[in-house]
């Protein structure tokens, strides 16, 4: 019975990790869609002039996200190995 219980707790950890990853992915997708879709929809000429700047900002933003994602992955790995 004890073996079954530890298996259940590990399953819960896996489910939590999966849910966290899914939430992060959804948030990233939503933000990317907003960043990509909103500027062209704005009916101002300044957005088109600033397109290069927004692309540059978007690249920095992607770098930040990948950095954060790597940290999250490392933390998850540490949590899984420590238990």
mmCIF file of the N, C-alpha and C atoms, coordinates in Angstrom:
data_MODEL
# 
_entry.id   MODEL 
# 
loop_
_atom_site.group_PDB 
_atom_site.id 
_atom_site.type_symbol 
_atom_site.label_atom_id 
_atom_site.label_alt_id 
_atom_site.label_comp_id 
_atom_site.label_asym_id 
_atom_site.label_entity_id 
_atom_site.label_seq_id 
_atom_site.pdbx_PDB_ins_code 
_atom_site.Cartn_x 
_atom_site.Cartn_y 
_atom_site.Cartn_z 
_atom_site.occupancy 
_atom_site.B_iso_or_equiv 
_atom_site.pdbx_formal_charge 
_atom_site.auth_seq_id 
_atom_site.auth_comp_id 
_atom_site.auth_asym_id 
_atom_site.auth_atom_id 
_atom_site.pdbx_PDB_model_num 
ATOM 1   N N  . UNK A 1 1  ? 0.822  -1.210 0.000   1.00 0.00 ? 1  UNK A N  1 
ATOM 2   C CA . UNK A 1 1  ? 0.000  0.000  0.000   1.00 0.00 ? 1  UNK A CA 1 
ATOM 3   C C  . UNK A 1 1  ? 0.861  1.268  0.000   1.00 0.00 ? 1  UNK A C  1 
ATOM 4   N N  . UNK A 1 2  ? 1.963  1.193  0.760   1.00 0.00 ? 2  UNK A N  1 
ATOM 5   C CA . UNK A 1 2  ? 2.823  2.381  0.822   1.00 0.00 ? 2  UNK A CA 1 
ATOM 6   C C  . UNK A 1 2  ? 3.425  2.709  -0.548  1.00 0.00 ? 2  UNK A C  1 
ATOM 7   N N  . UNK A 1 3  ? 3.839  1.680  -1.280  1.00 0.00 ? 3  UNK A N  1 
ATOM 8   C CA . UNK A 1 3  ? 4.387  1.892  -2.621  1.00 0.00 ? 3  UNK A CA 1 
ATOM 9   C C  . UNK A 1 3  ? 3.375  2.560  -3.527  1.00 0.00 ? 3  UNK A C  1 
ATOM 10  N N  . UNK A 1 4  ? 2.117  2.125  -3.428  1.00 0.00 ? 4  UNK A N  1 
ATOM 11  C CA . UNK A 1 4  ? 1.037  2.707  -4.226  1.00 0.00 ? 4  UNK A CA 1 
ATOM 12  C C  . UNK A 1 4  ? 0.864  4.185  -3.876  1.00 0.00 ? 4  UNK A C  1 
ATOM 13  N N  . UNK A 1 5  ? 0.967  4.508  -2.590  1.00 0.00 ? 5  UNK A N  1 
ATOM 14  C CA . UNK A 1 5  ? 0.769  5.885  -2.145  1.00 0.00 ? 5  UNK A CA 1 
ATOM 15  C C  . UNK A 1 5  ? 1.868  6.810  -2.692  1.00 0.00 ? 5  UNK A C  1 
ATOM 16  N N  . UNK A 1 6  ? 3.141  6.358  -2.625  1.00 0.00 ? 6  UNK A N  1 
ATOM 17  C CA . UNK A 1 6  ? 4.236  7.188  -3.131  1.00 0.00 ? 6  UNK A CA 1 
ATOM 18  C C  . UNK A 1 6  ? 4.086  7.392  -4.638  1.00 0.00 ? 6  UNK A C  1 
ATOM 19  N N  . UNK A 1 7  ? 3.601  6.354  -5.328  1.00 0.00 ? 7  UNK A N  1 
ATOM 20  C CA . UNK A 1 7  ? 3.360  6.473  -6.767  1.00 0.00 ? 7  UNK A CA 1 
ATOM 21  C C  . UNK A 1 7  ? 2.316  7.551  -7.036  1.00 0.00 ? 7  UNK A C  1 
ATOM 22  N N  . UNK A 1 8  ? 1.261  7.571  -6.214  1.00 0.00 ? 8  UNK A N  1 
ATOM 23  C CA . UNK A 1 8  ? 0.216  8.588  -6.376  1.00 0.00 ? 8  UNK A CA 1 
ATOM 24  C C  . UNK A 1 8  ? 0.781  9.988  -6.165  1.00 0.00 ? 8  UNK A C  1 
ATOM 25  N N  . UNK A 1 9  ? 1.606  10.176 -5.131  1.00 0.00 ? 9  UNK A N  1 
ATOM 26  C CA . UNK A 1 9  ? 2.167  11.497 -4.857  1.00 0.00 ? 9  UNK A CA 1 
ATOM 27  C C  . UNK A 1 9  ? 3.089  11.933 -5.997  1.00 0.00 ? 9  UNK A C  1 
ATOM 28  N N  . UNK A 1 10 ? 3.850  10.990 -6.563  1.00 0.00 ? 10 UNK A N  1 
ATOM 29  C CA . UNK A 1 10 ? 4.699  11.318 -7.714  1.00 0.00 ? 10 UNK A CA 1 
ATOM 30  C C  . UNK A 1 10 ? 3.835  11.719 -8.904  1.00 0.00 ? 10 UNK A C  1 
ATOM 31  N N  . UNK A 1 11 ? 2.716  11.016 -9.082  1.00 0.00 ? 11 UNK A N  1 
ATOM 32  C CA . UNK A 1 11 ? 1.789  11.332 -10.167 1.00 0.00 ? 11 UNK A CA 1 
ATOM 33  C C  . UNK A 1 11 ? 1.248  12.755 -9.992  1.00 0.00 ? 11 UNK A C  1 
ATOM 34  N N  . UNK A 1 12 ? 0.923  13.122 -8.760  1.00 0.00 ? 12 UNK A N  1 
ATOM 35  C CA . UNK A 1 12 ? 0.438  14.477 -8.474  1.00 0.00 ? 12 UNK A CA 1 
ATOM 36  C C  . UNK A 1 12 ? 1.497  15.506 -8.853  1.00 0.00 ? 12 UNK A C  1 
ATOM 37  N N  . UNK A 1 13 ? 2.760  15.237 -8.491  1.00 0.00 ? 13 UNK A N  1 
ATOM 38  C CA . UNK A 1 13 ? 3.858  16.154 -8.832  1.00 0.00 ? 13 UNK A CA 1 
ATOM 39  C C  . UNK A 1 13 ? 3.960  16.315 -10.345 1.00 0.00 ? 13 UNK A C  1 
ATOM 40  N N  . UNK A 1 14 ? 3.891  15.184 -11.054 1.00 0.00 ? 14 UNK A N  1 
ATOM 41  C CA . UNK A 1 14 ? 3.973  15.223 -12.520 1.00 0.00 ? 14 UNK A CA 1 
ATOM 42  C C  . UNK A 1 14 ? 2.822  16.035 -13.100 1.00 0.00 ? 14 UNK A C  1 
ATOM 43  N N  . UNK A 1 15 ? 1.614  15.815 -12.585 1.00 0.00 ? 15 UNK A N  1 
ATOM 44  C CA . UNK A 1 15 ? 0.436  16.552 -13.069 1.00 0.00 ? 15 UNK A CA 1 
ATOM 45  C C  . UNK A 1 15 ? 0.614  18.044 -12.826 1.00 0.00 ? 15 UNK A C  1 
ATOM 46  N N  . UNK A 1 16 ? 1.091  18.415 -11.636 1.00 0.00 ? 16 UNK A N  1 
ATOM 47  C CA . UNK A 1 16 ? 1.301  19.830 -11.301 1.00 0.00 ? 16 UNK A CA 1 
ATOM 48  C C  . UNK A 1 16 ? 2.318  20.444 -12.260 1.00 0.00 ? 16 UNK A C  1 
ATOM 49  N N  . UNK A 1 17 ? 3.424  19.728 -12.495 1.00 0.00 ? 17 UNK A N  1 
ATOM 50  C CA . UNK A 1 17 ? 4.460  20.233 -13.406 1.00 0.00 ? 17 UNK A CA 1 
ATOM 51  C C  . UNK A 1 17 ? 3.892  20.428 -14.802 1.00 0.00 ? 17 UNK A C  1 
ATOM 52  N N  . UNK A 1 18 ? 3.129  19.446 -15.280 1.00 0.00 ? 18 UNK A N  1 
ATOM 53  C CA . UNK A 1 18 ? 2.518  19.532 -16.614 1.00 0.00 ? 18 UNK A CA 1 
ATOM 54  C C  . UNK A 1 18 ? 1.577  20.729 -16.691 1.00 0.00 ? 18 UNK A C  1 
ATOM 55  N N  . UNK A 1 19 ? 0.757  20.910 -15.654 1.00 0.00 ? 19 UNK A N  1 
ATOM 56  C CA . UNK A 1 19 ? -0.194 22.036 -15.627 1.00 0.00 ? 19 UNK A CA 1 
ATOM 57  C C  . UNK A 1 19 ? 0.560  23.360 -15.669 1.00 0.00 ? 19 UNK A C  1 
ATOM 58  N N  . UNK A 1 20 ? 1.640  23.475 -14.877 1.00 0.00 ? 20 UNK A N  1 
ATOM 59  C CA . UNK A 1 20 ? 2.436  24.707 -14.855 1.00 0.00 ? 20 UNK A CA 1 
ATOM 60  C C  . UNK A 1 20 ? 3.017  24.984 -16.238 1.00 0.00 ? 20 UNK A C  1 
ATOM 61  N N  . UNK A 1 21 ? 3.570  23.934 -16.881 1.00 0.00 ? 21 UNK A N  1 
ATOM 62  C CA . UNK A 1 21 ? 4.151  24.108 -18.218 1.00 0.00 ? 21 UNK A CA 1 
ATOM 63  C C  . UNK A 1 21 ? 3.082  24.547 -19.210 1.00 0.00 ? 21 UNK A C  1 
ATOM 64  N N  . UNK A 1 22 ? 1.907  23.912 -19.146 1.00 0.00 ? 22 UNK A N  1 
ATOM 65  C CA . UNK A 1 22 ? 0.807  24.258 -20.059 1.00 0.00 ? 22 UNK A CA 1 
ATOM 66  C C  . UNK A 1 22 ? 0.398  25.715 -19.860 1.00 0.00 ? 22 UNK A C  1 
ATOM 67  N N  . UNK A 1 23 ? 0.266  26.137 -18.606 1.00 0.00 ? 23 UNK A N  1 
ATOM 68  C CA . UNK A 1 23 ? -0.125 27.524 -18.304 1.00 0.00 ? 23 UNK A CA 1 
ATOM 69  C C  . UNK A 1 23 ? 0.912  28.492 -18.867 1.00 0.00 ? 23 UNK A C  1 
ATOM 70  N N  . UNK A 1 24 ? 2.197  28.185 -18.634 1.00 0.00 ? 24 UNK A N  1 
ATOM 71  C CA . UNK A 1 24 ? 3.278  29.055 -19.139 1.00 0.00 ? 24 UNK A CA 1 
ATOM 72  C C  . UNK A 1 24 ? 3.208  29.145 -20.658 1.00 0.00 ? 24 UNK A C  1 
ATOM 73  N N  . UNK A 1 25 ? 3.030  27.994 -21.319 1.00 0.00 ? 25 UNK A N  1 
ATOM 74  C CA . UNK A 1 25 ? 2.958  27.974 -22.789 1.00 0.00 ? 25 UNK A CA 1 
ATOM 75  C C  . UNK A 1 25 ? 1.775  28.798 -23.280 1.00 0.00 ? 25 UNK A C  1 
ATOM 76  N N  . UNK A 1 26 ? 0.615  28.637 -22.629 1.00 0.00 ? 26 UNK A N  1 
ATOM 77  C CA . UNK A 1 26 ? -0.581 29.382 -23.037 1.00 0.00 ? 26 UNK A CA 1 
ATOM 78  C C  . UNK A 1 26 ? -0.349 30.885 -22.890 1.00 0.00 ? 26 UNK A C  1 
ATOM 79  N N  . UNK A 1 27 ? 0.235  31.281 -21.755 1.00 0.00 ? 27 UNK A N  1 
ATOM 80  C CA . UNK A 1 27 ? 0.515  32.708 -21.520 1.00 0.00 ? 27 UNK A CA 1 
ATOM 81  C C  . UNK A 1 27 ? 1.458  33.237 -22.590 1.00 0.00 ? 27 UNK A C  1 
ATOM 82  N N  . UNK A 1 28 ? 2.517  32.477 -22.884 1.00 0.00 ? 28 UNK A N  1 
ATOM 83  C CA . UNK A 1 28 ? 3.476  32.907 -23.904 1.00 0.00 ? 28 UNK A CA 1 
ATOM 84  C C  . UNK A 1 28 ? 2.797  33.062 -25.251 1.00 0.00 ? 28 UNK A C  1 
ATOM 85  N N  . UNK A 1 29 ? 1.962  32.078 -25.615 1.00 0.00 ? 29 UNK A N  1 
ATOM 86  C CA . UNK A 1 29 ? 1.270  32.127 -26.908 1.00 0.00 ? 29 UNK A CA 1 
ATOM 87  C C  . UNK A 1 29 ? 0.360  33.351 -26.978 1.00 0.00 ? 29 UNK A C  1 
ATOM 88  N N  . UNK A 1 30 ? -0.396 33.591 -25.908 1.00 0.00 ? 30 UNK A N  1 
ATOM 89  C CA . UNK A 1 30 ? -1.311 34.734 -25.883 1.00 0.00 ? 30 UNK A CA 1 
ATOM 90  C C  . UNK A 1 30 ? -0.536 36.044 -26.030 1.00 0.00 ? 30 UNK A C  1 
ATOM 91  N N  . UNK A 1 31 ? 0.562  36.168 -25.269 1.00 0.00 ? 31 UNK A N  1 
ATOM 92  C CA . UNK A 1 31 ? 1.371  37.398 -25.326 1.00 0.00 ? 31 UNK A CA 1 
ATOM 93  C C  . UNK A 1 31 ? 1.960  37.579 -26.720 1.00 0.00 ? 31 UNK A C  1 
ATOM 94  N N  . UNK A 1 32 ? 2.478  36.489 -27.298 1.00 0.00 ? 32 UNK A N  1 
ATOM 95  C CA . UNK A 1 32 ? 3.064  36.573 -28.641 1.00 0.00 ? 32 UNK A CA 1 
ATOM 96  C C  . UNK A 1 32 ? 1.999  36.987 -29.658 1.00 0.00 ? 32 UNK A C  1 
ATOM 97  N N  . UNK A 1 33 ? 0.808  36.394 -29.548 1.00 0.00 ? 33 UNK A N  1 
ATOM 98  C CA . UNK A 1 33 ? -0.278 36.737 -30.467 1.00 0.00 ? 33 UNK A CA 1 
ATOM 99  C C  . UNK A 1 33 ? -0.619 38.218 -30.332 1.00 0.00 ? 33 UNK A C  1 
ATOM 100 N N  . UNK A 1 34 ? -0.697 38.705 -29.096 1.00 0.00 ? 34 UNK A N  1 
ATOM 101 C CA . UNK A 1 34 ? -1.005 40.121 -28.863 1.00 0.00 ? 34 UNK A CA 1 
ATOM 102 C C  . UNK A 1 34 ? 0.087  41.007 -29.464 1.00 0.00 ? 34 UNK A C  1 
ATOM 103 N N  . UNK A 1 35 ? 1.346  40.646 -29.180 1.00 0.00 ? 35 UNK A N  1 
ATOM 104 C CA . UNK A 1 35 ? 2.475  41.459 -29.674 1.00 0.00 ? 35 UNK A CA 1 
ATOM 105 C C  . UNK A 1 35 ? 2.505  41.478 -31.197 1.00 0.00 ? 35 UNK A C  1 
ATOM 106 N N  . UNK A 1 36 ? 2.216  40.331 -31.808 1.00 0.00 ? 36 UNK A N  1 
ATOM 107 C CA . UNK A 1 36 ? 2.281  40.238 -33.266 1.00 0.00 ? 36 UNK A CA 1 
ATOM 108 C C  . UNK A 1 36 ? 1.039  40.853 -33.922 1.00 0.00 ? 36 UNK A C  1 
ATOM 109 N N  . UNK A 1 37 ? -0.132 40.639 -33.331 1.00 0.00 ? 37 UNK A N  1 
ATOM 110 C CA . UNK A 1 37 ? -1.387 41.010 -33.997 1.00 0.00 ? 37 UNK A CA 1 
ATOM 111 C C  . UNK A 1 37 ? -1.795 42.464 -33.769 1.00 0.00 ? 37 UNK A C  1 
ATOM 112 N N  . UNK A 1 38 ? -1.489 43.027 -32.601 1.00 0.00 ? 38 UNK A N  1 
ATOM 113 C CA . UNK A 1 38 ? -2.025 44.352 -32.264 1.00 0.00 ? 38 UNK A CA 1 
ATOM 114 C C  . UNK A 1 38 ? -1.392 45.486 -33.081 1.00 0.00 ? 38 UNK A C  1 
ATOM 115 N N  . UNK A 1 39 ? -0.053 45.595 -33.191 1.00 0.00 ? 39 UNK A N  1 
ATOM 116 C CA . UNK A 1 39 ? 0.523  46.741 -33.914 1.00 0.00 ? 39 UNK A CA 1 
ATOM 117 C C  . UNK A 1 39 ? -0.025 46.959 -35.321 1.00 0.00 ? 39 UNK A C  1 
ATOM 118 N N  . UNK A 1 40 ? -0.170 45.921 -36.176 1.00 0.00 ? 40 UNK A N  1 
ATOM 119 C CA . UNK A 1 40 ? -0.722 46.170 -37.520 1.00 0.00 ? 40 UNK A CA 1 
ATOM 120 C C  . UNK A 1 40 ? -2.180 46.637 -37.488 1.00 0.00 ? 40 UNK A C  1 
ATOM 121 N N  . UNK A 1 41 ? -2.928 46.267 -36.430 1.00 0.00 ? 41 UNK A N  1 
ATOM 122 C CA . UNK A 1 41 ? -4.340 46.645 -36.359 1.00 0.00 ? 41 UNK A CA 1 
ATOM 123 C C  . UNK A 1 41 ? -4.519 48.114 -35.987 1.00 0.00 ? 41 UNK A C  1 
ATOM 124 N N  . UNK A 1 42 ? -3.523 48.675 -35.319 1.00 0.00 ? 42 UNK A N  1 
ATOM 125 C CA . UNK A 1 42 ? -3.640 50.081 -34.923 1.00 0.00 ? 42 UNK A CA 1 
ATOM 126 C C  . UNK A 1 42 ? -3.556 50.973 -36.162 1.00 0.00 ? 42 UNK A C  1 
ATOM 127 N N  . UNK A 1 43 ? -4.567 51.845 -36.346 1.00 0.00 ? 43 UNK A N  1 
ATOM 128 C CA . UNK A 1 43 ? -4.629 52.640 -37.583 1.00 0.00 ? 43 UNK A CA 1 
ATOM 129 C C  . UNK A 1 43 ? -3.791 53.917 -37.508 1.00 0.00 ? 43 UNK A C  1 
ATOM 130 N N  . UNK A 1 44 ? -2.549 53.787 -37.036 1.00 0.00 ? 44 UNK A N  1 
ATOM 131 C CA . UNK A 1 44 ? -1.680 54.965 -36.981 1.00 0.00 ? 44 UNK A CA 1 
ATOM 132 C C  . UNK A 1 44 ? -0.422 54.691 -37.791 1.00 0.00 ? 44 UNK A C  1 
ATOM 133 N N  . UNK A 1 45 ? 0.104  55.729 -38.415 1.00 0.00 ? 45 UNK A N  1 
ATOM 134 C CA . UNK A 1 45 ? 1.295  55.561 -39.250 1.00 0.00 ? 45 UNK A CA 1 
ATOM 135 C C  . UNK A 1 45 ? 2.542  55.374 -38.381 1.00 0.00 ? 45 UNK A C  1 
ATOM 136 N N  . UNK A 1 46 ? 2.477  55.843 -37.126 1.00 0.00 ? 46 UNK A N  1 
ATOM 137 C CA . UNK A 1 46 ? 3.655  55.750 -36.259 1.00 0.00 ? 46 UNK A CA 1 
ATOM 138 C C  . UNK A 1 46 ? 4.004  54.291 -35.969 1.00 0.00 ? 46 UNK A C  1 
ATOM 139 N N  . UNK A 1 47 ? 2.977  53.421 -35.865 1.00 0.00 ? 47 UNK A N  1 
ATOM 140 C CA . UNK A 1 47 ? 3.264  52.005 -35.587 1.00 0.00 ? 47 UNK A CA 1 
ATOM 141 C C  . UNK A 1 47 ? 4.090  51.410 -36.716 1.00 0.00 ? 47 UNK A C  1 
ATOM 142 N N  . UNK A 1 48 ? 3.792  51.814 -37.957 1.00 0.00 ? 48 UNK A N  1 
ATOM 143 C CA . UNK A 1 48 ? 4.547  51.272 -39.091 1.00 0.00 ? 48 UNK A CA 1 
ATOM 144 C C  . UNK A 1 48 ? 5.978  51.812 -39.085 1.00 0.00 ? 48 UNK A C  1 
ATOM 145 N N  . UNK A 1 49 ? 6.125  53.054 -38.665 1.00 0.00 ? 49 UNK A N  1 
ATOM 146 C CA . UNK A 1 49 ? 7.469  53.623 -38.564 1.00 0.00 ? 49 UNK A CA 1 
ATOM 147 C C  . UNK A 1 49 ? 8.262  52.951 -37.452 1.00 0.00 ? 49 UNK A C  1 
ATOM 148 N N  . UNK A 1 50 ? 7.567  52.569 -36.373 1.00 0.00 ? 50 UNK A N  1 
ATOM 149 C CA . UNK A 1 50 ? 8.234  51.965 -35.209 1.00 0.00 ? 50 UNK A CA 1 
ATOM 150 C C  . UNK A 1 50 ? 8.294  50.442 -35.299 1.00 0.00 ? 50 UNK A C  1 
ATOM 151 N N  . UNK A 1 51 ? 7.934  49.892 -36.458 1.00 0.00 ? 51 UNK A N  1 
ATOM 152 C CA . UNK A 1 51 ? 7.892  48.433 -36.586 1.00 0.00 ? 51 UNK A CA 1 
ATOM 153 C C  . UNK A 1 51 ? 9.243  47.798 -36.294 1.00 0.00 ? 51 UNK A C  1 
ATOM 154 N N  . UNK A 1 52 ? 10.314 48.413 -36.780 1.00 0.00 ? 52 UNK A N  1 
ATOM 155 C CA . UNK A 1 52 ? 11.645 47.848 -36.549 1.00 0.00 ? 52 UNK A CA 1 
ATOM 156 C C  . UNK A 1 52 ? 11.955 47.830 -35.053 1.00 0.00 ? 52 UNK A C  1 
ATOM 157 N N  . UNK A 1 53 ? 11.588 48.895 -34.348 1.00 0.00 ? 53 UNK A N  1 
ATOM 158 C CA . UNK A 1 53 ? 11.813 48.954 -32.897 1.00 0.00 ? 53 UNK A CA 1 
ATOM 159 C C  . UNK A 1 53 ? 11.030 47.845 -32.197 1.00 0.00 ? 53 UNK A C  1 
ATOM 160 N N  . UNK A 1 54 ? 9.773  47.665 -32.586 1.00 0.00 ? 54 UNK A N  1 
ATOM 161 C CA . UNK A 1 54 ? 8.942  46.649 -31.923 1.00 0.00 ? 54 UNK A CA 1 
ATOM 162 C C  . UNK A 1 54 ? 9.496  45.253 -32.189 1.00 0.00 ? 54 UNK A C  1 
ATOM 163 N N  . UNK A 1 55 ? 10.025 45.031 -33.403 1.00 0.00 ? 55 UNK A N  1 
ATOM 164 C CA . UNK A 1 55 ? 10.632 43.734 -33.705 1.00 0.00 ? 55 UNK A CA 1 
ATOM 165 C C  . UNK A 1 55 ? 11.841 43.509 -32.810 1.00 0.00 ? 55 UNK A C  1 
ATOM 166 N N  . UNK A 1 56 ? 12.642 44.560 -32.637 1.00 0.00 ? 56 UNK A N  1 
ATOM 167 C CA . UNK A 1 56 ? 13.822 44.472 -31.763 1.00 0.00 ? 56 UNK A CA 1 
ATOM 168 C C  . UNK A 1 56 ? 13.392 44.164 -30.331 1.00 0.00 ? 56 UNK A C  1 
ATOM 169 N N  . UNK A 1 57 ? 12.368 44.882 -29.852 1.00 0.00 ? 57 UNK A N  1 
ATOM 170 C CA . UNK A 1 57 ? 11.852 44.644 -28.498 1.00 0.00 ? 57 UNK A CA 1 
ATOM 171 C C  . UNK A 1 57 ? 11.323 43.222 -28.379 1.00 0.00 ? 57 UNK A C  1 
ATOM 172 N N  . UNK A 1 58 ? 10.647 42.765 -29.426 1.00 0.00 ? 58 UNK A N  1 
ATOM 173 C CA . UNK A 1 58 ? 10.069 41.426 -29.418 1.00 0.00 ? 58 UNK A CA 1 
ATOM 174 C C  . UNK A 1 58 ? 11.174 40.372 -29.304 1.00 0.00 ? 58 UNK A C  1 
ATOM 175 N N  . UNK A 1 59 ? 12.292 40.583 -30.005 1.00 0.00 ? 59 UNK A N  1 
ATOM 176 C CA . UNK A 1 59 ? 13.416 39.647 -29.921 1.00 0.00 ? 59 UNK A CA 1 
ATOM 177 C C  . UNK A 1 59 ? 13.991 39.619 -28.510 1.00 0.00 ? 59 UNK A C  1 
ATOM 178 N N  . UNK A 1 60 ? 14.147 40.788 -27.890 1.00 0.00 ? 60 UNK A N  1 
ATOM 179 C CA . UNK A 1 60 ? 14.628 40.850 -26.507 1.00 0.00 ? 60 UNK A CA 1 
ATOM 180 C C  . UNK A 1 60 ? 13.653 40.132 -25.584 1.00 0.00 ? 60 UNK A C  1 
ATOM 181 N N  . UNK A 1 61 ? 12.368 40.331 -25.840 1.00 0.00 ? 61 UNK A N  1 
ATOM 182 C CA . UNK A 1 61 ? 11.305 39.706 -25.054 1.00 0.00 ? 61 UNK A CA 1 
ATOM 183 C C  . UNK A 1 61 ? 11.403 38.185 -25.163 1.00 0.00 ? 61 UNK A C  1 
ATOM 184 N N  . UNK A 1 62 ? 11.619 37.691 -26.402 1.00 0.00 ? 62 UNK A N  1 
ATOM 185 C CA . UNK A 1 62 ? 11.771 36.243 -26.608 1.00 0.00 ? 62 UNK A CA 1 
ATOM 186 C C  . UNK A 1 62 ? 12.971 35.709 -25.839 1.00 0.00 ? 62 UNK A C  1 
ATOM 187 N N  . UNK A 1 63 ? 14.084 36.457 -25.880 1.00 0.00 ? 63 UNK A N  1 
ATOM 188 C CA . UNK A 1 63 ? 15.288 36.043 -25.146 1.00 0.00 ? 63 UNK A CA 1 
ATOM 189 C C  . UNK A 1 63 ? 14.984 35.946 -23.655 1.00 0.00 ? 63 UNK A C  1 
ATOM 190 N N  . UNK A 1 64 ? 14.284 36.953 -23.129 1.00 0.00 ? 64 UNK A N  1 
ATOM 191 C CA . UNK A 1 64 ? 13.920 36.956 -21.712 1.00 0.00 ? 64 UNK A CA 1 
ATOM 192 C C  . UNK A 1 64 ? 13.070 35.732 -21.381 1.00 0.00 ? 64 UNK A C  1 
ATOM 193 N N  . UNK A 1 65 ? 12.073 35.439 -22.246 1.00 0.00 ? 65 UNK A N  1 
ATOM 194 C CA . UNK A 1 65 ? 11.184 34.303 -22.002 1.00 0.00 ? 65 UNK A CA 1 
ATOM 195 C C  . UNK A 1 65 ? 11.941 32.990 -22.019 1.00 0.00 ? 65 UNK A C  1 
ATOM 196 N N  . UNK A 1 66 ? 12.842 32.814 -23.015 1.00 0.00 ? 66 UNK A N  1 
ATOM 197 C CA . UNK A 1 66 ? 13.587 31.553 -23.089 1.00 0.00 ? 66 UNK A CA 1 
ATOM 198 C C  . UNK A 1 66 ? 14.472 31.412 -21.853 1.00 0.00 ? 66 UNK A C  1 
ATOM 199 N N  . UNK A 1 67 ? 15.060 32.540 -21.401 1.00 0.00 ? 67 UNK A N  1 
ATOM 200 C CA . UNK A 1 67 ? 15.888 32.532 -20.197 1.00 0.00 ? 67 UNK A CA 1 
ATOM 201 C C  . UNK A 1 67 ? 15.064 32.088 -18.991 1.00 0.00 ? 67 UNK A C  1 
ATOM 202 N N  . UNK A 1 68 ? 13.871 32.694 -18.823 1.00 0.00 ? 68 UNK A N  1 
ATOM 203 C CA . UNK A 1 68 ? 12.993 32.350 -17.702 1.00 0.00 ? 68 UNK A CA 1 
ATOM 204 C C  . UNK A 1 68 ? 12.552 30.893 -17.791 1.00 0.00 ? 68 UNK A C  1 
ATOM 205 N N  . UNK A 1 69 ? 12.241 30.454 -19.024 1.00 0.00 ? 69 UNK A N  1 
ATOM 206 C CA . UNK A 1 69 ? 11.788 29.074 -19.222 1.00 0.00 ? 69 UNK A CA 1 
ATOM 207 C C  . UNK A 1 69 ? 12.891 28.098 -18.830 1.00 0.00 ? 69 UNK A C  1 
ATOM 208 N N  . UNK A 1 70 ? 14.139 28.411 -19.185 1.00 0.00 ? 70 UNK A N  1 
ATOM 209 C CA . UNK A 1 70 ? 15.259 27.551 -18.820 1.00 0.00 ? 70 UNK A CA 1 
ATOM 210 C C  . UNK A 1 70 ? 15.403 27.465 -17.308 1.00 0.00 ? 70 UNK A C  1 
ATOM 211 N N  . UNK A 1 71 ? 15.260 28.607 -16.637 1.00 0.00 ? 71 UNK A N  1 
ATOM 212 C CA . UNK A 1 71 ? 15.340 28.618 -15.168 1.00 0.00 ? 71 UNK A CA 1 
ATOM 213 C C  . UNK A 1 71 ? 14.241 27.728 -14.593 1.00 0.00 ? 71 UNK A C  1 
ATOM 214 N N  . UNK A 1 72 ? 13.009 27.866 -15.126 1.00 0.00 ? 72 UNK A N  1 
ATOM 215 C CA . UNK A 1 72 ? 11.887 27.032 -14.655 1.00 0.00 ? 72 UNK A CA 1 
ATOM 216 C C  . UNK A 1 72 ? 12.188 25.563 -14.845 1.00 0.00 ? 72 UNK A C  1 
ATOM 217 N N  . UNK A 1 73 ? 12.720 25.199 -16.017 1.00 0.00 ? 73 UNK A N  1 
ATOM 218 C CA . UNK A 1 73 ? 13.037 23.796 -16.303 1.00 0.00 ? 73 UNK A CA 1 
ATOM 219 C C  . UNK A 1 73 ? 14.074 23.290 -15.314 1.00 0.00 ? 73 UNK A C  1 
ATOM 220 N N  . UNK A 1 74 ? 15.111 24.111 -15.064 1.00 0.00 ? 74 UNK A N  1 
ATOM 221 C CA . UNK A 1 74 ? 16.161 23.697 -14.119 1.00 0.00 ? 74 UNK A CA 1 
ATOM 222 C C  . UNK A 1 74 ? 15.562 23.490 -12.723 1.00 0.00 ? 74 UNK A C  1 
ATOM 223 N N  . UNK A 1 75 ? 14.686 24.411 -12.296 1.00 0.00 ? 75 UNK A N  1 
ATOM 224 C CA . UNK A 1 75 ? 14.056 24.302 -10.973 1.00 0.00 ? 75 UNK A CA 1 
ATOM 225 C C  . UNK A 1 75 ? 13.209 23.033 -10.896 1.00 0.00 ? 75 UNK A C  1 
ATOM 226 N N  . UNK A 1 76 ? 12.446 22.740 -11.962 1.00 0.00 ? 76 UNK A N  1 
ATOM 227 C CA . UNK A 1 76 ? 11.599 21.544 -11.989 1.00 0.00 ? 76 UNK A CA 1 
ATOM 228 C C  . UNK A 1 76 ? 12.478 20.299 -11.901 1.00 0.00 ? 76 UNK A C  1 
ATOM 229 N N  . UNK A 1 77 ? 13.582 20.283 -12.663 1.00 0.00 ? 77 UNK A N  1 
ATOM 230 C CA . UNK A 1 77 ? 14.499 19.137 -12.623 1.00 0.00 ? 77 UNK A CA 1 
ATOM 231 C C  . UNK A 1 77 ? 15.031 18.937 -11.205 1.00 0.00 ? 77 UNK A C  1 
ATOM 232 N N  . UNK A 1 78 ? 15.444 20.054 -10.558 1.00 0.00 ? 78 UNK A N  1 
ATOM 233 C CA . UNK A 1 78 ? 15.969 19.976 -9.189  1.00 0.00 ? 78 UNK A CA 1 
ATOM 234 C C  . UNK A 1 78 ? 14.905 19.418 -8.248  1.00 0.00 ? 78 UNK A C  1 
ATOM 235 N N  . UNK A 1 79 ? 13.665 19.909 -8.384  1.00 0.00 ? 79 UNK A N  1 
ATOM 236 C CA . UNK A 1 79 ? 12.572 19.441 -7.522  1.00 0.00 ? 79 UNK A CA 1 
ATOM 237 C C  . UNK A 1 79 ? 12.328 17.948 -7.717  1.00 0.00 ? 79 UNK A C  1 
ATOM 238 N N  . UNK A 1 80 ? 12.353 17.497 -8.977  1.00 0.00 ? 80 UNK A N  1 
ATOM 239 C CA . UNK A 1 80 ? 12.079 16.081 -9.256  1.00 0.00 ? 80 UNK A CA 1 
ATOM 240 C C  . UNK A 1 80 ? 13.208 15.206 -8.732  1.00 0.00 ? 80 UNK A C  1 
ATOM 241 N N  . UNK A 1 81 ? 14.463 15.688 -8.856  1.00 0.00 ? 81 UNK A N  1 
ATOM 242 C CA . UNK A 1 81 ? 15.585 14.853 -8.417  1.00 0.00 ? 81 UNK A CA 1 
ATOM 243 C C  . UNK A 1 81 ? 15.703 14.866 -6.891  1.00 0.00 ? 81 UNK A C  1 
ATOM 244 N N  . UNK A 1 82 ? 15.304 15.964 -6.242  1.00 0.00 ? 82 UNK A N  1 
ATOM 245 C CA . UNK A 1 82 ? 15.458 16.060 -4.778  1.00 0.00 ? 82 UNK A CA 1 
ATOM 246 C C  . UNK A 1 82 ? 14.453 15.170 -4.048  1.00 0.00 ? 82 UNK A C  1 
ATOM 247 N N  . UNK A 1 83 ? 13.263 14.948 -4.636  1.00 0.00 ? 83 UNK A N  1 
ATOM 248 C CA . UNK A 1 83 ? 12.248 14.124 -3.964  1.00 0.00 ? 83 UNK A CA 1 
ATOM 249 C C  . UNK A 1 83 ? 12.578 12.646 -4.111  1.00 0.00 ? 83 UNK A C  1 
# 
